[in-house]
């Protein structure tokens, strides 16, 4: 979740629009909480977030992953 939050923060600063059902700000807020309030982490809530939300995010982000992979492939040629 920390890595997702950092990636979301960078994408947001690059003005990459989040796909439907994805909110960069929530990922960034989760990251900040995990890093700064680690003594207050509720493991059950963290697991529920990972299990529920990330599945939907993966589906929503899949087209961006494909575009990124193609861009990387073109750049490496």
Number of C-alpha atoms within 10 A of each C-alpha: 16 16 11 15 20 18 16 22 19 14 14 16 10 9 9 12 12 17 15 11 11 19 14 20 14 13 20 22 15 18 21 16 15 18 12 11 10 10 9 9 13 10 9 9 10 13 11 11 14 14 11 10 13 16 11 14 17 13 14 16 16 12 12 15 12 11 11 12 12 12 11 11 10 9 8 7 5
